[in-house]
Every structure is written in C-alpha cells, then in structure tokens.
Amino acid sequence: MSHVAAVDPCLCPLCGQPNQCAMAQPQSGEAKAPCWCTREQFSATLLQQVPEPLKDKACICRACVQASHARA
C-alpha cells in the first residue's frame, strides 16, 4: 500500500517555507486584496522545478521567485 502525503497549499513546493499566498489562506467574511503572486512573473525554468505531484497545488514563495530573477 502506498502512502501519499497531503499537499499543504500554504507551503512553497520548492523550499517548503510559507508561500504567503492569499488564495491559499482560509477565507474570512471579508474580501481580500489580490495575492502578491498575481503580480509576479514566474519563469518557465522556475515552474519546471516544481515536482510533478505538487504542480498546480501550491504557489512558489516570493523568496524562490526573487532568487530565480537574480539568477536570470
């Protein structure tokens, strides 16, 4: 029997740190401002680094996005 770990949408799939994605946070009764990630450019190279089981499950954190821009 295989065990599949639960994906936490609040953690970065690359480094495991909190991704601060407003869309992954529990919703309160108030409308929230758009998340920081909606205004970022995610390079194809960075997106390819996300492990297949985590793709489209959690946002990459700001630190990983900024590090990828610094390497470019």
HELIX and SHEET records of a PDB file:
HELIX    1   1 TRP A   36  ARG A   39  5                                   4    
HELIX    2   2 ALA A   44  GLN A   48  1                                   5    
HELIX    3   3 GLU A   52  LEU A   54  5                                   3    
HELIX    4   4 ARG A   62  ARG A   71  1                                  10    
END                                                                             
